[in-house]
Amino acid sequence: MIDYIAWLFLCQGPVLPLLALARRGRPLFAQLKPVCGIGLTGGAISLLAYGLVISAQAHGDLATVAALRETSILIAALIATLLFHERFGRLRLTADAVVPAASPSSNSPTPELVF
């Protein structure tokens, strides 16, 4: 499982910096210098969070893990609005309404195929 997560990040990781370098050129390095530590910390936290989700899905009930993951999206939207003062407009409200609406479908039993 750790191998999968490592390969996923190693294969996807270099793509975004290369695209940024192609678009911005040499000034990119000067722009990254003041925020490099924050970016690396965010990447490490992202890797840890993804690893935790994969581990939970591998060892726990998938429907419960999926519901918890979807709920965390709503909590993140609330944090973004209250702490970071992001707008909570019609688009975010619609997106936040879709998350709980889709959650019951992930908990419904799937029909078994009978031959």
Secondary structure, 3 states (H helix, E strand, C coil): CHHHHHHHHHHHCCHHHHHHHHHHCCHHHHHHHHHHHHHHHHHHHHHHHHHHHHHHHHHCCHHHHHHHHHHHHHHHHHHHHHCCCCCCCHHHHHHHHHHHHHHHHHHCCCCCCCC
